[in-house]
């Protein structure tokens, strides 16, 4: 089975022809935090570029920061006095938090640092910088020259949607006042390079040269212009842009008829959300999960794995609750399959899983780096007597890690220990969290339960070393020979150690505790 990124790469080569360089693009307006939903567009462009590179092609991934877009509204987490900056470019609005050059830069710099950890090569371009240095001056002039054709294209789509046509005064450009930097009104164009404007914000009037960078194309024209300017071959888009008559449809006609470049191939991606969270994430509303949040509980390769394995046109719900334990189990299995230590159900599935792993890793390891089982780590990090070294010792004793560990192994194990601690603190449900009781609870048990507890204690005293399976067998046998129902028996054991009716897998849990402590507790001694 062919991975979806490889399928798209083959299609691009087939339909765009054999090019010296293929250009893939993603982009966003930094009007708020760039969240894990925005990242799907970025990663979809990247992974298709990755697949093209794997076919020996040269690829440039452009990520366009649309920081020359208007500051349209004041988000909830920004002081209300920032209203005075409305309609200025987001790349020129002051940073409310005072730590970056601008409002836009505050969000762009965070995302760029987050992406760096994922081993992704990308050209981050800034629309404001490109406009200000006159990069698009020729295209702006062309759009003004062919304003009537562009308006006719846009109005043609409005006919189909039964919407009112654009006003006769409509222009394909917007102007930023050279004095106050807020949006000014278009008055006239001289047919060459100069545009007259008037600013209702500061009252100034005058002319500005297109080449000076105060004139910007409107969104529906800017997007297709960029496709032609950078010769873009592929750009994914959300379903809102790809809806019939949406910005991609209008952009396709504009780029081909006005700017003379074939519209890039595209791929629709669905929304990304957090399981259990209602509503769409919004960077300006502040109800977002960032890559930084995922880094607190997931390895970088697993973050990439989430996006690489899911087809873009399927809605993606990331489970930060108990589902995260299943995610680690799934990733570890795929990693073992890649290194030939385990096999999938059939060769086709195995091929796809191996490819998914290749596309997921920031850097492919030469061998299987030690996998500390995350599910068990969640138990071990809650043991008060175990530090990092103690946790590694328990994992080795119970056969989860090899006896000899290299530097890469130790680094990964320590990372997972930290991530497991974070997950327990932030996302683990109450039935997963526990505290080992310092003294036995004041509970009276039936005689047969006390007898069974004593038998397990005596067995432990007589065995200096044992396997988890051996301990598991004696636990079950002690109850079975006395006719104690399993549910009742395990409830008693969990209450003795953690004061709850349920808890982690019992045998590995008890084997991780100090043997003398377990013996005393089974005998209900302080």
Order of alpha helices (4+ residues) and beta strands (2+ residues): alpha-beta-alpha-beta-alpha-beta-alpha-alpha-alpha-beta-beta-beta-beta-beta-alpha-beta-alpha-alpha-beta-beta-alpha-alpha-beta-alpha-alpha-alpha-alpha-alpha-alpha-alpha-alpha-alpha-alpha
